[in-house]
Amino acid sequence: MLAAGCAAGPGADDARGPGPAPRPPGASETGATTGTTGATPSPGTTGTPQARTGSPLAVKIDNAPAARPQTGLEAADVVYVEPVEGGLSRLMALYATRLPEKVGPVRSARESDLELLRQFDRPTLAFSGAQRKLLPRIEAAPLRAEQPDGSSGAFVRESGRSAPHNLYLRPGRLLDAAPGAAALTTGFTYGAAPSGGRAEKARTVRYPAARFTFTWSGARGRWLVGMDGTPAVEPGGRRPAPATVVVQYVKVRESRFRDFRGSNSPYVETVGTGRAEVLRGGRAYAAGWKRGSATDGTAFTAADGSPVRFAEGPVWVVFAQAG
C-alpha cells in the first residue's frame, strides 16, 4: 500500500520557473486533439452515456502540513491523490458541476499530470510552476494552462500564511460557469451498489511520508477524509467527504525530471491495467482497472467483467504503488 517516493526533505518541490504566457481560450496546441467525442455516464446518474462536452477545471493543490486546511476540496467532483518527492503527496481536484469561490493553496504540476488529463477535452489546468524542462511539454499539451503570471487575475496571495503555501485560485475568473457533469469523461460508472464486498469502517493508505484515512460516516453517508492522522476540515468547518473512494494500484516509476534538490519526481502510470479497491456505503469491493490509452477514461470492473458502480457524489482516487 505504499506509493513510491524518492528521498528529499519535507516540503521539497521542483525547481519552478516562470512558465509560458497562458494561451487564450480556444487556441490550439501542437499535437492537440480538440473537439473529440466519447461516452461516459454522467456523475451521479445511471442514464445513457453522454457525448463528451465541456472542459473541466483541474487544480493542483498543496498537501504539505503547512498548506492545511485546504480550501475548495469539498466542492470537487473528483480528487486524485498523487505521490511526489520525499514520499509526500499532492492533490489534483477536478471541478465540473460547481465552482467554489476559492481553491488552494495552489502548487506545481508534474509530468504524470499530462497523461492523467488527456482523458478530458482540453481541460483547464491551474498550477504554480513546474520543473523548467517540463514547462514546454505542458505548453504543447492539449490543455489550457493557467499560472499566476497570466493576466486573468485569478490567482491571489493571502496573508496569514507564508509562501509558497499562500497562493489561491478564484475559479470564477477563469471559467464563466461550471461546464457540467458531462465534462467529466472519467469512465466511471454510477448506480446501485455491487453485490458482495466486505464491511469496512475505515481504510488507510500510506505513503512513505504521508497517509490518508477514510472513515465511514453512516450519518452523512460519506467517507470522512483524514490526513496524517488529523481530520481534514475546510476553513468554514465542512469536511471533505467523498461518496466513493478508490484505491488504485499503479506502477510508480522515476520520471525524467528532478526537483531543485536533485530528487527524482515520481511518475504515476495511469494507462494500463491493475487492481483496485472501491469503497462505498461502508463496504469495500475488489476490482480491476483498465485504461486503454491516455484519451480513455478508466473502467473499474468485478471479476466477472461487470462494472463496479460508484455511489452518487464526489470521488477520491488514491494512487498507490502496485505490489
LUMFIKE-699399 format. One record per residue (C-alpha): residue number from 1; chain; x, y, z. Coordinates in steps of 0.5 Angstrom, whole numbers, m for minus. Each point is the difference from the previous one (the first is absolute). Layout:
<sites>
<site seq="NUM" mol="A" X="X" Y="Y" Z="Z"/>
...
</sites>
This chain:
<sites>
<site seq="1" mol="A" X="0" Y="0" Z="0"/>
<site seq="2" mol="A" X="6" Y="5" Z="m1"/>
<site seq="3" mol="A" X="0" Y="5" Z="m5"/>
<site seq="4" mol="A" X="7" Y="1" Z="m2"/>
<site seq="5" mol="A" X="4" Y="6" Z="1"/>
<site seq="6" mol="A" X="8" Y="2" Z="0"/>
<site seq="7" mol="A" X="3" Y="3" Z="6"/>
<site seq="8" mol="A" X="0" Y="7" Z="1"/>
<site seq="9" mol="A" X="m1" Y="5" Z="6"/>
<site seq="10" mol="A" X="m7" Y="1" Z="2"/>
<site seq="11" mol="A" X="m4" Y="5" Z="m5"/>
<site seq="12" mol="A" X="5" Y="m1" Z="m5"/>
<site seq="13" mol="A" X="m2" Y="3" Z="m7"/>
<site seq="14" mol="A" X="2" Y="0" Z="m7"/>
<site seq="15" mol="A" X="4" Y="6" Z="m3"/>
<site seq="16" mol="A" X="m5" Y="4" Z="m2"/>
<site seq="17" mol="A" X="1" Y="6" Z="m5"/>
<site seq="18" mol="A" X="m5" Y="5" Z="m4"/>
<site seq="19" mol="A" X="m4" Y="m4" Z="m5"/>
<site seq="20" mol="A" X="m2" Y="2" Z="m7"/>
<site seq="21" mol="A" X="m6" Y="5" Z="0"/>
<site seq="22" mol="A" X="m6" Y="m3" Z="0"/>
<site seq="23" mol="A" X="m4" Y="m2" Z="m7"/>
<site seq="24" mol="A" X="m7" Y="4" Z="0"/>
<site seq="25" mol="A" X="m6" Y="m5" Z="0"/>
<site seq="26" mol="A" X="m1" Y="m3" Z="m7"/>
<site seq="27" mol="A" X="7" Y="0" Z="m2"/>
<site seq="28" mol="A" X="3" Y="m7" Z="m3"/>
<site seq="29" mol="A" X="6" Y="m3" Z="2"/>
<site seq="30" mol="A" X="6" Y="m4" Z="m3"/>
<site seq="31" mol="A" X="m3" Y="m7" Z="m1"/>
<site seq="32" mol="A" X="m6" Y="1" Z="4"/>
<site seq="33" mol="A" X="m7" Y="m3" Z="m2"/>
<site seq="34" mol="A" X="m6" Y="4" Z="2"/>
<site seq="35" mol="A" X="m7" Y="m1" Z="m1"/>
<site seq="36" mol="A" X="1" Y="m8" Z="0"/>
<site seq="37" mol="A" X="m6" Y="m3" Z="3"/>
<site seq="38" mol="A" X="m1" Y="m6" Z="4"/>
<site seq="39" mol="A" X="m5" Y="m3" Z="5"/>
<site seq="40" mol="A" X="0" Y="m1" Z="8"/>
<site seq="41" mol="A" X="m6" Y="0" Z="5"/>
<site seq="42" mol="A" X="m2" Y="7" Z="3"/>
<site seq="43" mol="A" X="3" Y="0" Z="7"/>
<site seq="44" mol="A" X="m6" Y="m2" Z="5"/>
<site seq="45" mol="A" X="m4" Y="m3" Z="m5"/>
<site seq="46" mol="A" X="m2" Y="m6" Z="m3"/>
<site seq="47" mol="A" X="m2" Y="3" Z="m7"/>
<site seq="48" mol="A" X="2" Y="m1" Z="m7"/>
<site seq="49" mol="A" X="8" Y="2" Z="m1"/>
<site seq="50" mol="A" X="0" Y="7" Z="m3"/>
<site seq="51" mol="A" X="4" Y="3" Z="m5"/>
<site seq="52" mol="A" X="7" Y="3" Z="2"/>
<site seq="53" mol="A" X="m1" Y="7" Z="1"/>
<site seq="54" mol="A" X="2" Y="6" Z="4"/>
<site seq="55" mol="A" X="7" Y="1" Z="3"/>
<site seq="56" mol="A" X="1" Y="m1" Z="8"/>
<site seq="57" mol="A" X="5" Y="3" Z="4"/>
<site seq="58" mol="A" X="6" Y="m3" Z="4"/>
<site seq="59" mol="A" X="3" Y="3" Z="5"/>
<site seq="60" mol="A" X="7" Y="m3" Z="3"/>
<site seq="61" mol="A" X="m1" Y="1" Z="8"/>
<site seq="62" mol="A" X="6" Y="0" Z="5"/>
<site seq="63" mol="A" X="m1" Y="m5" Z="5"/>
<site seq="64" mol="A" X="6" Y="1" Z="5"/>
<site seq="65" mol="A" X="m2" Y="1" Z="7"/>
<site seq="66" mol="A" X="2" Y="8" Z="0"/>
<site seq="67" mol="A" X="m6" Y="0" Z="m6"/>
<site seq="68" mol="A" X="m5" Y="m2" Z="4"/>
<site seq="69" mol="A" X="m6" Y="1" Z="1"/>
<site seq="70" mol="A" X="m1" Y="0" Z="m8"/>
<site seq="71" mol="A" X="m6" Y="4" Z="m3"/>
<site seq="72" mol="A" X="m4" Y="m3" Z="m5"/>
<site seq="73" mol="A" X="0" Y="m8" Z="0"/>
<site seq="74" mol="A" X="m7" Y="0" Z="3"/>
<site seq="75" mol="A" X="m2" Y="2" Z="m7"/>
<site seq="76" mol="A" X="4" Y="m4" Z="m4"/>
<site seq="77" mol="A" X="m3" Y="m5" Z="m4"/>
<site seq="78" mol="A" X="6" Y="m5" Z="m1"/>
<site seq="79" mol="A" X="6" Y="1" Z="4"/>
<site seq="80" mol="A" X="7" Y="m4" Z="m2"/>
<site seq="81" mol="A" X="5" Y="m1" Z="6"/>
<site seq="82" mol="A" X="7" Y="m1" Z="m3"/>
<site seq="83" mol="A" X="7" Y="m2" Z="2"/>
<site seq="84" mol="A" X="5" Y="6" Z="0"/>
<site seq="85" mol="A" X="7" Y="1" Z="2"/>
<site seq="86" mol="A" X="2" Y="m2" Z="7"/>
<site seq="87" mol="A" X="m5" Y="m5" Z="1"/>
<site seq="88" mol="A" X="m5" Y="5" Z="0"/>
<site seq="89" mol="A" X="m7" Y="1" Z="m3"/>
<site seq="90" mol="A" X="m3" Y="6" Z="m5"/>
<site seq="91" mol="A" X="m7" Y="0" Z="m2"/>
<site seq="92" mol="A" X="m4" Y="2" Z="m6"/>
<site seq="93" mol="A" X="m7" Y="2" Z="0"/>
<site seq="94" mol="A" X="m5" Y="0" Z="m6"/>
<site seq="95" mol="A" X="m6" Y="5" Z="0"/>
<site seq="96" mol="A" X="m6" Y="m1" Z="m5"/>
<site seq="97" mol="A" X="m6" Y="0" Z="4"/>
<site seq="98" mol="A" X="1" Y="6" Z="4"/>
<site seq="99" mol="A" X="6" Y="5" Z="1"/>
<site seq="100" mol="A" X="2" Y="2" Z="7"/>
<site seq="101" mol="A" X="1" Y="7" Z="2"/>
<site seq="102" mol="A" X="8" Y="m1" Z="1"/>
<site seq="103" mol="A" X="4" Y="m6" Z="0"/>
<site seq="104" mol="A" X="7" Y="m1" Z="2"/>
<site seq="105" mol="A" X="6" Y="0" Z="2"/>
<site seq="106" mol="A" X="2" Y="m1" Z="m7"/>
<site seq="107" mol="A" X="6" Y="m3" Z="m1"/>
<site seq="108" mol="A" X="4" Y="m3" Z="m6"/>
<site seq="109" mol="A" X="m1" Y="m5" Z="m6"/>
<site seq="110" mol="A" X="3" Y="m7" Z="m1"/>
<site seq="111" mol="A" X="2" Y="m4" Z="m7"/>
<site seq="112" mol="A" X="m6" Y="m5" Z="2"/>
<site seq="113" mol="A" X="m5" Y="5" Z="1"/>
<site seq="114" mol="A" X="0" Y="1" Z="m8"/>
<site seq="115" mol="A" X="m1" Y="m8" Z="m1"/>
<site seq="116" mol="A" X="m6" Y="1" Z="5"/>
<site seq="117" mol="A" X="m3" Y="6" Z="m3"/>
<site seq="118" mol="A" X="0" Y="m3" Z="m7"/>
<site seq="119" mol="A" X="m7" Y="m3" Z="1"/>
<site seq="120" mol="A" X="m3" Y="6" Z="0"/>
<site seq="121" mol="A" X="m2" Y="5" Z="m5"/>
<site seq="122" mol="A" X="5" Y="6" Z="0"/>
<site seq="123" mol="A" X="0" Y="1" Z="8"/>
<site seq="124" mol="A" X="2" Y="6" Z="3"/>
<site seq="125" mol="A" X="6" Y="m2" Z="5"/>
<site seq="126" mol="A" X="1" Y="5" Z="5"/>
<site seq="127" mol="A" X="7" Y="0" Z="3"/>
<site seq="128" mol="A" X="6" Y="4" Z="3"/>
<site seq="129" mol="A" X="6" Y="m2" Z="m4"/>
<site seq="130" mol="A" X="4" Y="m7" Z="m2"/>
<site seq="131" mol="A" X="6" Y="m2" Z="m1"/>
<site seq="132" mol="A" X="3" Y="4" Z="m5"/>
<site seq="133" mol="A" X="1" Y="m5" Z="m5"/>
<site seq="134" mol="A" X="m7" Y="m3" Z="1"/>
<site seq="135" mol="A" X="m3" Y="7" Z="m2"/>
<site seq="136" mol="A" X="1" Y="m1" Z="m8"/>
<site seq="137" mol="A" X="m4" Y="m6" Z="1"/>
<site seq="138" mol="A" X="m5" Y="3" Z="4"/>
<site seq="139" mol="A" X="m1" Y="6" Z="m5"/>
<site seq="140" mol="A" X="0" Y="m6" Z="m6"/>
<site seq="141" mol="A" X="m6" Y="m4" Z="3"/>
<site seq="142" mol="A" X="m7" Y="0" Z="m2"/>
<site seq="143" mol="A" X="m2" Y="4" Z="6"/>
<site seq="144" mol="A" X="m1" Y="8" Z="3"/>
<site seq="145" mol="A" X="6" Y="1" Z="4"/>
<site seq="146" mol="A" X="m1" Y="6" Z="5"/>
<site seq="147" mol="A" X="5" Y="2" Z="5"/>
<site seq="148" mol="A" X="1" Y="6" Z="5"/>
<site seq="149" mol="A" X="4" Y="4" Z="m5"/>
<site seq="150" mol="A" X="m6" Y="0" Z="m5"/>
<site seq="151" mol="A" X="m5" Y="6" Z="m1"/>
<site seq="152" mol="A" X="m6" Y="m3" Z="3"/>
<site seq="153" mol="A" X="1" Y="3" Z="7"/>
<site seq="154" mol="A" X="m3" Y="m7" Z="2"/>
<site seq="155" mol="A" X="6" Y="m1" Z="5"/>
<site seq="156" mol="A" X="1" Y="4" Z="6"/>
<site seq="157" mol="A" X="4" Y="m1" Z="6"/>
<site seq="158" mol="A" X="m3" Y="0" Z="7"/>
<site seq="159" mol="A" X="3" Y="3" Z="7"/>
<site seq="160" mol="A" X="1" Y="m4" Z="6"/>
<site seq="161" mol="A" X="4" Y="m6" Z="m4"/>
<site seq="162" mol="A" X="7" Y="0" Z="m2"/>
<site seq="163" mol="A" X="2" Y="m1" Z="m8"/>
<site seq="164" mol="A" X="m1" Y="m5" Z="m3"/>
<site seq="165" mol="A" X="m6" Y="m2" Z="4"/>
<site seq="166" mol="A" X="m4" Y="6" Z="m1"/>
<site seq="167" mol="A" X="m2" Y="0" Z="m8"/>
<site seq="168" mol="A" X="m7" Y="m1" Z="m1"/>
<site seq="169" mol="A" X="m4" Y="0" Z="m6"/>
<site seq="170" mol="A" X="m7" Y="3" Z="m2"/>
<site seq="171" mol="A" X="m3" Y="m5" Z="m5"/>
<site seq="172" mol="A" X="m6" Y="5" Z="m2"/>
<site seq="173" mol="A" X="6" Y="5" Z="m3"/>
<site seq="174" mol="A" X="2" Y="m6" Z="m5"/>
<site seq="175" mol="A" X="m7" Y="m3" Z="m1"/>
<site seq="176" mol="A" X="m6" Y="4" Z="m2"/>
<site seq="177" mol="A" X="m4" Y="m6" Z="3"/>
<site seq="178" mol="A" X="1" Y="m8" Z="2"/>
<site seq="179" mol="A" X="0" Y="m4" Z="m6"/>
<site seq="180" mol="A" X="m5" Y="m5" Z="3"/>
<site seq="181" mol="A" X="1" Y="m8" Z="1"/>
<site seq="182" mol="A" X="1" Y="m2" Z="m7"/>
<site seq="183" mol="A" X="7" Y="3" Z="0"/>
<site seq="184" mol="A" X="2" Y="m5" Z="5"/>
<site seq="185" mol="A" X="2" Y="m5" Z="m5"/>
<site seq="186" mol="A" X="3" Y="m5" Z="5"/>
<site seq="187" mol="A" X="m3" Y="m6" Z="m2"/>
<site seq="188" mol="A" X="m3" Y="m1" Z="7"/>
<site seq="189" mol="A" X="m7" Y="m4" Z="0"/>
<site seq="190" mol="A" X="m5" Y="2" Z="6"/>
<site seq="191" mol="A" X="m6" Y="m3" Z="2"/>
<site seq="192" mol="A" X="m2" Y="m6" Z="5"/>
<site seq="193" mol="A" X="5" Y="m3" Z="5"/>
<site seq="194" mol="A" X="3" Y="m6" Z="m3"/>
<site seq="195" mol="A" X="m1" Y="m7" Z="4"/>
<site seq="196" mol="A" X="5" Y="m3" Z="5"/>
<site seq="197" mol="A" X="5" Y="4" Z="2"/>
<site seq="198" mol="A" X="2" Y="1" Z="8"/>
<site seq="199" mol="A" X="m2" Y="4" Z="5"/>
<site seq="200" mol="A" X="6" Y="6" Z="1"/>
<site seq="201" mol="A" X="m1" Y="5" Z="6"/>
<site seq="202" mol="A" X="7" Y="4" Z="m2"/>
<site seq="203" mol="A" X="5" Y="m1" Z="m5"/>
<site seq="204" mol="A" X="7" Y="3" Z="0"/>
<site seq="205" mol="A" X="5" Y="1" Z="m6"/>
<site seq="206" mol="A" X="7" Y="1" Z="2"/>
<site seq="207" mol="A" X="6" Y="4" Z="m4"/>
<site seq="208" mol="A" X="7" Y="0" Z="3"/>
<site seq="209" mol="A" X="m1" Y="7" Z="3"/>
<site seq="210" mol="A" X="m8" Y="1" Z="0"/>
<site seq="211" mol="A" X="m6" Y="m4" Z="1"/>
<site seq="212" mol="A" X="m8" Y="0" Z="m2"/>
<site seq="213" mol="A" X="m5" Y="m3" Z="5"/>
<site seq="214" mol="A" X="m7" Y="0" Z="m3"/>
<site seq="215" mol="A" X="m5" Y="m2" Z="6"/>
<site seq="216" mol="A" X="m7" Y="m2" Z="m2"/>
<site seq="217" mol="A" X="m6" Y="5" Z="3"/>
<site seq="218" mol="A" X="m7" Y="m3" Z="0"/>
<site seq="219" mol="A" X="m3" Y="7" Z="2"/>
<site seq="220" mol="A" X="3" Y="3" Z="m6"/>
<site seq="221" mol="A" X="0" Y="m6" Z="m5"/>
<site seq="222" mol="A" X="7" Y="2" Z="m2"/>
<site seq="223" mol="A" X="7" Y="m1" Z="2"/>
<site seq="224" mol="A" X="4" Y="5" Z="4"/>
<site seq="225" mol="A" X="7" Y="2" Z="m2"/>
<site seq="226" mol="A" X="6" Y="0" Z="5"/>
<site seq="227" mol="A" X="7" Y="2" Z="m2"/>
<site seq="228" mol="A" X="6" Y="m3" Z="4"/>
<site seq="229" mol="A" X="m5" Y="m1" Z="6"/>
<site seq="230" mol="A" X="m4" Y="6" Z="0"/>
<site seq="231" mol="A" X="m7" Y="1" Z="m3"/>
<site seq="232" mol="A" X="0" Y="4" Z="m6"/>
<site seq="233" mol="A" X="m4" Y="7" Z="1"/>
<site seq="234" mol="A" X="m1" Y="5" Z="m4"/>
<site seq="235" mol="A" X="0" Y="7" Z="3"/>
<site seq="236" mol="A" X="m7" Y="1" Z="0"/>
<site seq="237" mol="A" X="m1" Y="m6" Z="4"/>
<site seq="238" mol="A" X="m2" Y="m5" Z="m5"/>
<site seq="239" mol="A" X="4" Y="m7" Z="m1"/>
<site seq="240" mol="A" X="1" Y="m2" Z="m7"/>
<site seq="241" mol="A" X="m4" Y="m7" Z="0"/>
<site seq="242" mol="A" X="0" Y="m4" Z="m7"/>
<site seq="243" mol="A" X="m5" Y="m5" Z="m1"/>
<site seq="244" mol="A" X="4" Y="m4" Z="m3"/>
<site seq="245" mol="A" X="8" Y="m2" Z="1"/>
<site seq="246" mol="A" X="4" Y="m3" Z="m5"/>
<site seq="247" mol="A" X="7" Y="m3" Z="2"/>
<site seq="248" mol="A" X="3" Y="m1" Z="m7"/>
<site seq="249" mol="A" X="7" Y="m4" Z="0"/>
<site seq="250" mol="A" X="4" Y="2" Z="m6"/>
<site seq="251" mol="A" X="7" Y="0" Z="m2"/>
<site seq="252" mol="A" X="4" Y="6" Z="3"/>
<site seq="253" mol="A" X="7" Y="1" Z="m3"/>
<site seq="254" mol="A" X="5" Y="5" Z="m1"/>
<site seq="255" mol="A" X="m1" Y="6" Z="m5"/>
<site seq="256" mol="A" X="5" Y="4" Z="m4"/>
<site seq="257" mol="A" X="m1" Y="5" Z="5"/>
<site seq="258" mol="A" X="3" Y="2" Z="6"/>
<site seq="259" mol="A" X="m1" Y="6" Z="5"/>
<site seq="260" mol="A" X="5" Y="5" Z="2"/>
<site seq="261" mol="A" X="3" Y="m4" Z="6"/>
<site seq="262" mol="A" X="1" Y="m6" Z="m5"/>
<site seq="263" mol="A" X="m5" Y="m4" Z="2"/>
<site seq="264" mol="A" X="m4" Y="m4" Z="m6"/>
<site seq="265" mol="A" X="m7" Y="1" Z="m1"/>
<site seq="266" mol="A" X="m4" Y="m6" Z="0"/>
<site seq="267" mol="A" X="m4" Y="m2" Z="m6"/>
<site seq="268" mol="A" X="m7" Y="m3" Z="1"/>
<site seq="269" mol="A" X="m2" Y="m4" Z="m6"/>
<site seq="270" mol="A" X="m8" Y="0" Z="0"/>
<site seq="271" mol="A" X="0" Y="m3" Z="m7"/>
<site seq="272" mol="A" X="0" Y="m8" Z="0"/>
<site seq="273" mol="A" X="m4" Y="m5" Z="5"/>
<site seq="274" mol="A" X="1" Y="m2" Z="7"/>
<site seq="275" mol="A" X="m4" Y="m1" Z="6"/>
<site seq="276" mol="A" X="m4" Y="5" Z="5"/>
<site seq="277" mol="A" X="m5" Y="0" Z="6"/>
<site seq="278" mol="A" X="m6" Y="4" Z="m1"/>
<site seq="279" mol="A" X="m3" Y="3" Z="7"/>
<site seq="280" mol="A" X="m8" Y="2" Z="0"/>
<site seq="281" mol="A" X="m5" Y="m1" Z="5"/>
<site seq="282" mol="A" X="4" Y="m2" Z="6"/>
<site seq="283" mol="A" X="3" Y="m6" Z="m5"/>
<site seq="284" mol="A" X="6" Y="m2" Z="m4"/>
<site seq="285" mol="A" X="0" Y="m3" Z="m6"/>
<site seq="286" mol="A" X="5" Y="m4" Z="m4"/>
<site seq="287" mol="A" X="1" Y="3" Z="m7"/>
<site seq="288" mol="A" X="5" Y="0" Z="m6"/>
<site seq="289" mol="A" X="1" Y="6" Z="m4"/>
<site seq="290" mol="A" X="1" Y="2" Z="m7"/>
<site seq="291" mol="A" X="2" Y="6" Z="m4"/>
<site seq="292" mol="A" X="2" Y="m2" Z="m8"/>
<site seq="293" mol="A" X="3" Y="7" Z="m2"/>
<site seq="294" mol="A" X="1" Y="7" Z="3"/>
<site seq="295" mol="A" X="m6" Y="2" Z="m3"/>
<site seq="296" mol="A" X="m4" Y="m5" Z="3"/>
<site seq="297" mol="A" X="m4" Y="0" Z="7"/>
<site seq="298" mol="A" X="2" Y="m5" Z="5"/>
<site seq="299" mol="A" X="m5" Y="m6" Z="1"/>
<site seq="300" mol="A" X="m1" Y="m4" Z="6"/>
<site seq="301" mol="A" X="m3" Y="m7" Z="0"/>
<site seq="302" mol="A" X="m1" Y="m6" Z="4"/>
<site seq="303" mol="A" X="3" Y="m7" Z="m1"/>
<site seq="304" mol="A" X="m6" Y="m2" Z="m5"/>
<site seq="305" mol="A" X="1" Y="7" Z="m4"/>
<site seq="306" mol="A" X="m6" Y="3" Z="3"/>
<site seq="307" mol="A" X="1" Y="8" Z="1"/>
<site seq="308" mol="A" X="2" Y="1" Z="8"/>
<site seq="309" mol="A" X="m5" Y="6" Z="0"/>
<site seq="310" mol="A" X="1" Y="6" Z="5"/>
<site seq="311" mol="A" X="m4" Y="4" Z="4"/>
<site seq="312" mol="A" X="m3" Y="7" Z="m2"/>
<site seq="313" mol="A" X="4" Y="5" Z="2"/>
<site seq="314" mol="A" X="8" Y="2" Z="1"/>
<site seq="315" mol="A" X="5" Y="m5" Z="m2"/>
<site seq="316" mol="A" X="7" Y="0" Z="3"/>
<site seq="317" mol="A" X="5" Y="m4" Z="m4"/>
<site seq="318" mol="A" X="7" Y="m2" Z="4"/>
<site seq="319" mol="A" X="5" Y="m3" Z="m4"/>
<site seq="320" mol="A" X="4" Y="m5" Z="4"/>
<site seq="321" mol="A" X="6" Y="m4" Z="m2"/>
<site seq="322" mol="A" X="m1" Y="m7" Z="m3"/>
<site seq="323" mol="A" X="3" Y="m5" Z="3"/>
</sites>
